């Protein structure tokens, strides 16, 4: 479970007022004392992640969050941090202690609904405070909300709660998703072009490359991995042309120069754009590059923090290549982490990283959020393919 990539784990977030029993509920679900429990209100101050194996879904992460009724200036900041977690949430568990819903609780339930996040309302402390007396059960019935009464203290109905979580898991988590498996058949020969530059981790390949290799092997393809300088030699050693070539976007132009026109080609970034997001939306976004004007702002959106190298792909190479391609005076900003800047509407385009550290739901929400605010969005690899003049060829395997 601990080796499961973060972007592949189901995210379950527990929200509710202070002392509703969120931390106790996580302990009851997991059967472990992994969350700090106290009668003192506000024990959980910041979102804290706890890993667990929820069979048959697999590896999940529970987020224990600060209370929605936290007080003071610091409390408001904690509440804001709690609500931001929703943008990376697959299932929201709203914990109530049986007391009538407050205005803040109702606002949060409404927010979860607008984000279209599967919601389960859990009435905790049923052993001392039955929800039936508060009118909350009737509210859930009227609004079609899934709900259950439990007692974290004595584990009453906790098994049934876990069954409901499994039922609420998004459909894509119950079905097998493919990166490149549908592009090959057993025995097909695939070349992966993986440059080793300053950003490459010492002694290993990056996660997207490893995931693609594993899936191709699972589909019985014959996989050859080379650096860009060895591609031409590898092609010469093949008796016949390869059936597919997948390359890192940074060297796509060199790969195109070495590759016969009739060989199918795509990039790791495009594979992951399809795997984790809406490929058609990201393709439309990359075509907006041609419409950029002097003074436009472009947001480079990084999902995780990292040590910035001299030739950093997002902060150095893409801005340089993009400016050279369009010949315009563009302003580039960088945002790092799970949240967009509040002034997202100020940008003419968002160029997002490959999202290897995000799950599919979180990446889709970031795409939808940009679309809702009328800001075109694409990703690193697709933008690179565009400015290198090979974007349409790299989309050919998908019929777009």
N, C-alpha and C positions, 0 to 999 in steps of 0.2 A: 504493500500500500504506500509506504513512504517514498518509493521510487516512482510512483505514478506522477507524470508531469502535472504541474499545477494547472495548466490549461486544459487538462483532461478530467479534472475532478469536479463532481457535482457540488455546487455551492448552496448550502442551506443556511439561511440567516434567521436568527431568532430576534424578534423585536417585541417591545412592550415597556410598560412603566417599570420604575425601580421596584424591586422586591416582588415582582410578579412571579419570579421563580425561573427565569431563563437559564441561569447557570445550573440550578438544581435539575432542570429538565434535561440539559445536555448530559449531565452525569448519569441520570436515569436511563437515557437512551443508549449511551455508550457502555453503561455498566462499569464506569470508571470515575474516579474523582479527578477529572481533568480540568474542571472549572472551579474557581474559588467561590465558595458559598458563604454568605454572612447575612445576619439579620440587619446589618447596617445598610441603609439605602445608599445606592451609588457605588457599590463595591467594584462593579465593572465600569471602568471609566472610558476605555477606548475599545473599538472592535478588536476582538481576539479570536484567532482561528484555531480550531481543534480538528485533527484528522481522525477519520473513522472509516471502517469498511462496512458499508450498508449492502448486504447481500439481498437480491442479486444485482443491484445497480453497480456496486463496486466501490472504489475509493471516493469518499466525499470529504468536504470540509464544512464544519459547522462554524458559523460566526456568532459569537456571543457579544452583544452590543450594550452600550450604555442606555439607561432608562430614558424614555421619551418625555418623562416629566422632570428631568434634571433641571436644576435651578441655577440662576446667576449667569454671569457672562461666560464663565468656563462651561457651565452646563449647556448653554446654547451652542457652543462650539462642539461639545460632545454629541449633541443631538444631530447637528449638521453632519458630523462624521458618520454617525449611524445611518442617516438617510442616504449618504453617498454609497454605502455598501449595496444598496438596492440595485445599482447599475451593474453589479457583477453577480447578482443573485439568480439562481435557478428556481429555488422554492423559498417562499417567505413563510415563516412560522410566527404568527402573531400570538403572543402569550398574554393572557389576561387572568387575573386572580379571582374572577367571579364578581367583582364589583362593577357597577354600571359603567359602560364605556364613557370615557371623558371626551371632550371635544378634540384634544390632541390625538387620542387613539383613533377616533373616527376619521380625522384628516389623514392619518397615516394609512389606514385601511383603504381610503379612497385613492391615495397616491399609488399604493401597490396595484390597485385595480387598473389605473390609467397606464401603468407600465406593463400591464398584461403579464404579471408574474403570478404563477400558480400560488394560491394562498391557502393556508390551513390555519384556522383559528383554534387555539388550544386554551381551554379553560383549566388552568392549573389550580391546585389546592382544593380539589373537589371534596376532599375529606373534611374540610372545615368551612368552605364557602361555596356552596353549590351555585352554579351560574344561572340555574333556572329561576332564582329569586330576583335577578337583576334586570331581566328583560333582554339580556344579551343573546340568549338562544333564539328568541323571537326575531331579533334583528338579523341574525345569521340566516334564519329560514327565509325571511322576506327578501334578502339580497342574494340568496343562492350561494352562501359561503359555506365551504366545507368546514366542519367543526367537530371537536371531540373534547370531552371532559376527562381529565387525568389527575393523578396525584403523584407528583415527583417524589414525595416523601415516602410513600409506600409502594410506588411503581404500579399503581392501579392504571390499567388501560395503556400502559407504555408500549406493549407489544402491538396493540391495535394502532397506536400512533405511528409506529414505524411502518406498518403496512400501508397506511394512508400516504406517508411520504413516498413510498415506492410507487404507488398509484399516480401520484402527482408529478413524478419525474417527467420532464419534457420528452416528447416522443423521440427526438434525435438521440437521446441518451439510452433509449431502449433498442435502437436500431444501429446496425453497423454502418458507420460512415466511411467513405473511401477518400484517400488522397490521390492515388494514381492507379489503384487496382483495376478500375473500370477502363483504363486506357490500354491495358495489356491482356494477353492471354498466355496460358502456360507455354513456356519455351521462347517467348519473345525476348529479344536482346535489348537491354536498356543501358545506356551510358549516363552516368551521373557525373557532372563536372563540378568539382568542389575546390575552389581556390583556397590556398592557405595564406592569409594575409595577417596583418598586425592584430586584427580583431578576432582571429580564430583562436579558440581555446587550446592551450598547449596539451598535446597528448590525446586529443579526442576531436570528434566531429561535433558540429552544433546540432541541437535537438531536432530541428526540422529535417536535416539530412538523415539522421538516424531513423526517424519515423518513416520516411519515404523508403529507405532501404528495407526496413523490416516489412513494410506492406508489400513491396514488390516481391520479396522472397516468399511471403505468405501466398502470393498469387502465382508462384512457380516461374517467375521471370528469371532470366539470366542477367545478373547485374554486374556491371563493370564500373569502378569508381576511378576517376583520373583527375589530375589538376588540369587547368586550361592549357598549359604548355604541352601536355602529353596527349591531347585529344586527337590531333592530326595523326600522330603515330598509332594511336589505338585504332583509328578508322582504317589505317592501312593494313593492320593485322587481321581485321575482320574479313572473312570470306565474302560475306554479303553486308549490305548496309544495315545499321541498327534499326530497330522498329520504333524507338523513341529515344530522345535525348532530353535530359532534364538538367538545367544549369543554374548555378547561382547567378542572380541578375547582374552582379557587378562585372561579369565577364561575358555577358550575352553577346556583345558585338563581336568579340573575337571568335566565339563559338559559331556564330552565324557565318563568319568568314571561312571557317574550316569545314562547315557542314553542307552537304548537298541540299539543294532547295527542296527536294521531295521527301526529306526525312522529317518526321514530326518532331517539333521542338516546343518545349515550354520551360517555365522556371519554377523553382521551389516556391517563390512568393505567390505566383498565380495559383499553384496547387493549394496553398494554405488560404488564399483569398476565397477559393471555392469551398474549402473544407470548413472554414470558420465563419464565413460571412456570405454576403450576397454578391456573387461575381458580376452580375449584370450592373448593379449599382456602382461597384468599384470601377468597372470598365467605362461606364458613362462618366464617372468622375475624372478618370485619366484623360479622357478626350477634351475636358475643359481646359487642359493645359494650353491648348492652342488659342484660348480666348483671354488669357491673362494679359493685363495691361500694366503700364508703368505705375508704380505706387501701390499695386495690389499687395496684400499680405497673404502669405502662405504659412500654415501651421504645420510644423513637423511634430507629429504626436508619437511619443515613445511610451510603451506600456510599462516599461520597467527601467529602473535606474541602472547605469553601468559606468565603468570607467571610460571616459572619452579618449579615444585614440587620435593621433594626428591626422589619420585619414578616415575618421568616423563617417560611416555611410550616411546617416541621417543628417548630421550637423555640418558636414564638410562636402562630401561628394555629391549628394543629391542637389543641394543648392547651387553648386558650381555647374553641374551638368544642366540643370534646368535653366539657369540664367543664360548659359551658352546657347541652349536650344532655342529659346524664345527671343533672346536679344532684348529683354526688357529689364527695367530697374525694379526688382521685386524685393519686398521686405520679408525676411524669414524669422519666425519665432519658433521656439521649441517648448513643448510641454511634456513633462515626465510624470508617469503615474497613472492612476485609474481614472482621473477626472479631466474633462476638458476645461479650459479657462472659461470664465463666465461670459467673456465677450466673444464667444465663438462666431457670432454674426459678423464680426469685423473682418473675417477671413474670406478670401475668394476661393480657397481650396484647402482641404486637410489632406496631408500625405501621412498615412499611418504606417507604423512599423509592421512587421510580419505577424505580430500578435502570438508569438509562440508561448508567451506566459499568460495568455488570456484563454478562458474557455469560450465555446461557440456562442453561448448566450450573451456573455459580456461583450464580445466583439460585435455581435449583431446589434446590441443596444447602442453601441458607439456609432455604428453605421446609421441606425434609425434616428438617433439623436441629431446627427449632422443633417440628415435628410429633413427631419422635422423643422430644423432651423434654417433650411434652404441653403446649406453649405455643401458643395460637392465634396466627395471624399474618395480617395483611392489609397493604394498602399505603396510601400517603397519599391518593390519589385516591378509592379506594373508601371509606375512612373519612370523607372530606369529603362524599361523596355520601350516606352514611348519616346523618350528623348534620344534613345539610341536608334530609333527608326525601325524597330523590329516588333512592335507591340502586336500588330495584327497577325503576324506569323505565329507568335507565341500563344495566341488565342485559338489558332486553327484546330488543335486537338479537341476543343470543346464546342466547336460549331458556332462561335459567336463572331 
